[in-house]
């Protein structure tokens, strides 16, 4: 153990660090692997993306996770066996990528693993008086470290919760370090399964930095595309473009109290799922609605909830630039809905800031790991949703 502690200290003192960031989101499409070269820390972070790939999950791997994913009642043994299994599989995927990139594992300083979220339960959602915010990610870091021989930092969300946060969104930390710019009010919008955004004020006032989930991004669109069309997602919004938004259904979907709840807030597929949509269809009194219309309406719901949240959070007298990332940024119908509603703002892709949108979340976890070993303080202070802490648990290969 001592040699690894000494190695970690050495990594901390290095001018630059090579860190592999991992992200597996609620879409369960695959593992994002980003090899980053990072210099400095905090607001002096300078990052170069050396390699990025999404390793697609096989159907059987995805289905094993879905047996317990976002469900209150599960086979506990399934959860137990998946924790090391996912860790080992992620480790194998990393080794395969390193071999393809012709890089030896010993030339990597750290792995930063987000893990696989299987349940997210903030107190505002579970409403159990004696219990705090909670979230659970599996894919054990020890197994990744042993499999690869690389020091691994994982389980980032628990420190956030321990310090009073909801365990999400965590993007705000990396967003601030890498993308803040004096003179431009920036909104970094990520549309994964769940949509969230970070507001970075152009005046540099750290106390004004703000982050929150907004509601569904792709999770409902993907779920109904799989159910109705046997496709993993609505590529480029093709299905939505053939449907019409059903306003009765849209109004029923928007009646969920989450949308009116105060900021900051977080959520997940535990709330935005089939039951939620089917209940809205029933409440709206619709006897029939076409499959294309459902996809179009769910796409509009994502756009409306994103835009409503952004409008609530910004000063209408100032100008803003919105940088979009995540799978939703590839959906032209969703993006057009957003551009129409936020026409006073310029809506761009995060790629313009030097990081591919699909790689952003994996890159951000590499940045979080860099802060764990080389950072000092996030300087956010003690604010709801953004505790000033470094995050991650360290796993040694031996």
C-alpha positions in Angstrom: 0.0 0.0 0.0 2.8 2.4 0.9 4.2 2.5 -2.7 0.8 3.5 -4.0 0.4 6.2 -1.4 3.9 7.5 -2.5 2.8 7.2 -6.1 -0.3 9.2 -5.4 1.8 11.9 -3.7 4.1 12.0 -6.8 1.1 12.4 -9.1 -0.2 15.2 -7.0 3.1 17.1 -7.4 3.4 16.6 -11.1 3.0 19.6 -13.4 0.7 17.5 -15.7 -1.4 14.4 -15.2 -2.8 11.9 -17.6 -6.3 10.9 -16.4 -8.9 8.7 -18.0 -12.4 10.0 -17.4 -15.3 7.5 -17.5 -19.0 8.2 -17.8 -21.9 5.9 -18.2 -25.2 7.7 -18.1 -28.9 6.9 -17.7 -29.3 6.2 -21.4 -27.2 3.0 -20.9 -25.8 3.3 -24.4 -22.2 2.7 -23.5 -19.1 3.8 -21.6 -17.6 7.2 -22.5 -13.8 7.0 -22.2 -11.8 10.2 -22.4 -8.0 10.3 -22.0 -7.1 13.8 -20.8 -3.8 15.5 -20.3 -4.4 18.0 -17.5 -2.1 20.8 -16.3 -2.7 22.8 -13.1 -5.9 22.8 -11.1 -8.9 25.0 -10.2 -9.4 28.0 -12.5 -5.8 27.4 -13.8 -6.8 24.0 -15.2 -5.6 23.5 -18.8 -6.9 20.3 -20.5 -6.0 18.6 -23.7 -8.2 15.7 -24.9 -5.9 13.1 -26.3 -8.4 10.4 -27.2 -12.2 9.9 -26.8 -14.5 7.0 -27.6 -17.8 5.6 -26.6 -17.7 1.9 -26.1 -21.2 0.6 -26.8 -22.8 -1.8 -24.3 -23.9 -5.1 -25.6 -27.6 -5.8 -25.3 -27.2 -8.4 -22.5 -25.0 -6.1 -20.5 -27.6 -3.3 -20.8 -30.5 -5.6 -19.9 -28.7 -6.8 -16.7 -28.5 -3.2 -15.5 -32.2 -2.5 -16.5 -33.3 -5.3 -14.1 -32.4 -3.0 -11.2 -32.2 0.4 -12.9 -34.4 3.2 -11.2 -36.7 0.6 -9.5 -37.8 0.7 -5.9 -38.2 -3.0 -5.7 -35.4 -5.2 -7.1 -33.6 -8.5 -6.7 -30.9 -7.4 -4.2 -28.6 -10.2 -5.3 -28.7 -8.7 -8.8 -27.5 -5.4 -7.4 -24.8 -7.1 -5.4 -23.3 -9.1 -8.3 -23.5 -6.2 -10.8 -21.3 -3.9 -8.6 -18.1 -5.9 -9.2 -19.2 -7.0 -12.7 -19.6 -3.5 -14.0 -16.3 -2.5 -12.5 -14.5 -5.4 -14.1 -16.2 -4.8 -17.5 -15.3 -1.1 -17.4 -11.7 -2.1 -16.6 -11.6 -4.4 -19.5 -12.9 -1.7 -21.8 -10.2 0.7 -20.7 -7.5 -1.9 -21.3 -8.9 -2.6 -24.8 -8.8 1.2 -25.6 -5.3 1.6 -24.3 -4.1 -1.3 -26.5 -5.8 0.3 -29.5 -4.2 3.6 -28.7 -0.8 1.9 -28.2 -0.5 3.3 -24.7 0.7 1.2 -21.7 -1.4 1.3 -18.5 1.7 2.4 -16.5 1.7 5.6 -18.6 -1.7 6.6 -17.2 -1.7 8.4 -13.8 -5.4 8.0 -12.8 -8.8 6.7 -13.8 -11.8 8.8 -12.8 -14.9 6.6 -12.8 -18.4 8.0 -12.4 -19.9 4.5 -12.2 -23.4 3.5 -13.2 -26.2 5.3 -11.5 -28.9 2.8 -10.5 -31.0 5.0 -8.2 -31.2 8.7 -7.4 -33.3 9.8 -4.4 -32.9 13.4 -3.2 -34.9 14.2 0.0 -37.2 16.5 -2.0 -38.1 13.4 -4.0 -38.3 10.6 -1.4 -39.8 12.9 1.4 -38.7 10.6 4.2 -38.1 12.9 7.1 -35.3 11.0 8.9 -33.3 10.3 5.8 -31.0 12.7 3.8 -30.3 13.0 0.1 -29.1 9.8 -1.5 -27.9 8.4 -4.7 -26.2 5.1 -5.7 -23.6 4.4 -8.4 -22.2 1.0 -8.9 -19.2 -0.4 -10.8 -16.7 -0.7 -7.9 -13.5 1.3 -8.1 -11.4 -1.3 -6.5 -12.2 -3.7 -9.3 -11.3 -1.1 -11.9 -8.0 -0.4 -10.2 -7.1 -4.1 -9.8 -8.1 -4.9 -13.3 -6.1 -2.1 -14.9 -3.3 -1.7 -12.5 -4.1 2.1 -12.4 -5.0 4.1 -9.3 -8.8 4.8 -9.6 -10.9 7.6 -8.1 -14.6 6.9 -8.0 -17.9 7.4 -6.2 -17.7 11.2 -6.5 -21.3 11.9 -5.6 -21.2 10.8 -2.0 -19.0 13.6 -0.7 -21.3 16.1 -2.4 -24.2 14.6 -0.4 -22.2 14.4 2.8 -21.6 18.1 2.5 -25.3 18.9 2.0 -25.7 18.6 -1.8 -28.0 16.3 -3.7 -25.2 14.5 -5.4 -25.9 16.3 -8.7 -25.4 18.1 -10.9 -21.6 17.9 -10.5 -20.7 19.4 -13.9 -20.7 22.9 -12.3 -17.2 22.4 -10.9 -15.5 21.5 -14.1 -17.7 24.0 -16.0 -16.4 26.8 -13.8 -12.7 25.7 -14.0 -12.7 25.2 -17.8 -15.3 27.4 -19.3 -15.8 30.6 -17.3 -15.1 33.7 -19.4 -15.0 37.3 -18.3 -17.3 39.4 -20.5 -19.7 36.6 -21.6 -22.6 35.2 -19.6 -22.5 31.5 -20.4 -25.1 28.8 -19.9 -23.7 25.3 -20.3 -26.7 23.1 -21.1 -26.2 19.3 -20.9 -29.0 17.1 -22.3 -28.3 13.5 -21.3 -31.0 11.3 -19.9 -31.8 14.2 -17.5 -31.1 17.8 -18.6 -29.2 20.3 -16.4 -27.4 23.5 -16.9 -24.7 25.6 -15.3 -24.8 29.4 -15.4 -21.4 31.1 -15.5 -21.6 34.9 -15.0 -19.6 37.0 -17.3 -18.6 39.3 -14.4 -16.6 36.5 -12.7 -18.7 36.5 -9.5 -18.3 33.0 -8.2 -21.2 33.5 -5.8 -23.5 33.9 -8.8 -22.6 30.5 -10.4 -25.7 28.4 -10.5 -26.6 24.8 -11.4 -29.7 22.7 -11.4 -31.5 19.8 -13.2 -34.4 20.9 -15.3 -36.2 17.6 -15.9 -36.1 15.1 -18.7 -33.5 15.4 -21.5 -33.6 12.2 -23.5 -34.8 9.6 -21.0 -38.5 9.7 -22.0 -37.8 10.1 -25.7 -35.4 7.2 -25.7 -37.7 5.0 -23.7 -40.7 5.4 -26.0 -38.5 5.2 -29.1 -37.3 1.8 -27.8 -40.9 0.7 -27.0 -42.6 1.9 -30.2 -39.9 1.8 -32.9 -37.3 -0.7 -31.5 -34.6 1.9 -31.9 -32.2 3.1 -29.1 -33.1 6.8 -29.7 -34.8 9.2 -32.1 -31.8 9.9 -34.3 -31.7 13.6 -35.2 -35.4 13.9 -34.1 -36.6 12.1 -37.2 -39.6 10.5 -35.5 -40.5 13.7 -33.7 -40.4 15.6 -36.9 -43.2 13.3 -38.3 -45.5 13.9 -35.4 -47.4 16.8 -33.9 -47.2 18.1 -30.3 -50.4 17.1 -28.4 -51.1 20.1 -26.2 -53.5 18.3 -23.9 -50.9 15.6 -23.2 -48.2 18.3 -22.9 -50.2 20.2 -20.3 -50.8 17.0 -18.3 -47.1 16.1 -18.4 -46.3 19.6 -17.1 -48.6 19.3 -14.1 -45.9 17.4 -12.2 -45.0 19.4 -9.1 -41.3 18.9 -9.9 -41.4 21.6 -12.5 -42.6 24.3 -10.1 -40.3 23.3 -7.3 -37.6 25.7 -6.3 -34.0 25.6 -7.5 -31.6 23.9 -7.2 -33.1 20.5 -7.7 -32.2 17.1 -9.1 -34.2 14.2 -10.5 -33.9 11.0 -12.5 -35.7 8.2 -14.3 -37.2 7.3 -11.0 -39.6 10.1 -11.7 -39.6 10.5 -15.4 -40.6 7.0 -16.6 -43.4 5.1 -18.3 -45.7 5.4 -15.4 -45.4 9.2 -15.4 -46.3 9.4 -19.1 -49.1 6.8 -19.0 -50.6 8.6 -16.1 -50.5 11.9 -18.0 -52.2 10.3 -21.0 -54.9 9.1 -18.7 -55.3 12.5 -17.0 -55.5 14.3 -20.4 -58.5 12.1 -21.3 -57.0 11.1 -24.6 -58.5 7.9 -26.1 -55.8 7.7 -28.7 -52.6 9.4 -29.7 -50.2 8.4 -32.4 -46.8 7.1 -31.6 -45.1 9.9 -33.6 -47.2 12.4 -31.7 -46.1 11.0 -28.3 -42.4 11.3 -29.4 -43.0 14.8 -30.6 -44.8 15.8 -27.4 -42.1 14.3 -25.2 -39.5 16.2 -27.2 -41.4 19.4 -26.7 -41.7 18.6 -22.9 -37.9 18.4 -22.7 -37.5 21.7 -24.5 -40.2 23.5 -22.6 -38.9 22.4 -19.2 -35.3 23.4 -20.1 -36.3 26.8 -21.4 -38.7 27.5 -18.5 -35.9 26.7 -16.0 -33.4 28.9 -17.9 -35.8 31.8 -18.1 -36.5 31.5 -14.3 -32.8 31.6 -13.6 -31.5 34.5 -15.7 -31.9 38.3 -15.8 -34.0 39.1 -18.9 -32.1 42.4 -19.3 -28.8 40.7 -19.9 -27.5 38.7 -22.9 -26.4 35.0 -22.7 -24.7 32.4 -24.8 -26.0 28.8 -24.4 -23.6 26.0 -25.2 -25.3 22.6 -25.6 -23.9 19.2 -25.1 -25.1 15.6 -24.6 -27.2 13.4 -26.8 -30.0 16.0 -27.0 -27.6 18.3 -28.9 -27.8 15.9 -31.8 -31.6 16.1 -31.9 -32.4 18.8 -34.4 -36.1 19.0 -33.4 -35.2 19.5 -29.7 -32.6 22.1 -30.5 -35.0 24.0 -32.8 -37.6 24.1 -30.0 -35.0 25.5 -27.7 -33.8 28.1 -30.2 -37.3 29.3 -30.9 -38.1 29.8 -27.2 -34.7 31.3 -26.2 -34.4 33.5 -29.4 -32.8 36.3 -27.4 -29.8 34.1 -26.6 -27.2 32.6 -29.0 -27.5 28.8 -28.9 -24.3 27.0 -29.9 -22.6 23.6 -29.3 -20.0 23.1 -26.6 -17.6 21.9 -29.3 -16.9 25.6 -30.0 -15.2 25.8 -26.6 -12.8 23.0 -27.5 -14.4 19.9 -26.0 -16.6 17.6 -28.1 -20.1 17.6 -26.6 -20.2 13.8 -26.4 -17.0 13.8 -24.4 -17.9 16.6 -22.0 -19.1 14.5 -19.0 -16.3 12.0 -19.1 -13.8 14.9 -19.3 -15.5 16.6 -16.4 -15.0 13.6 -14.2 -11.3 13.6 -15.2 -11.2 17.2 -14.0 -12.9 16.2 -10.7 -10.2 13.5 -10.1 -7.5 16.1 -10.9 -9.0 18.3 -8.2 -9.1 15.4 -5.7 -5.3 14.9 -6.0 -4.1 18.4 -6.9 -6.8 20.9 -6.1 -7.1 23.1 -3.0 -10.6 24.5 -2.7 -13.5 25.1 -5.2 -14.1 28.5 -3.5 -17.9 28.1 -4.0 -18.5 28.6 -0.3 -21.4 27.0 1.4 -24.4 27.3 -0.9 -27.2 24.9 -1.5 -26.4 22.6 -4.4 -22.8 23.6 -4.7 -20.8 22.7 -1.6 -17.1 23.7 -1.7 -15.6 20.2 -1.5 -13.4 17.9 -3.5 -14.9 14.6 -4.3 -13.9 10.9 -5.0 -12.7 7.8 -3.2 -9.2 6.4 -4.0 -8.7 2.8 -4.9 -5.2 1.3 -5.2 -4.4 -1.6 -7.5 -2.8 -3.6 -4.7 
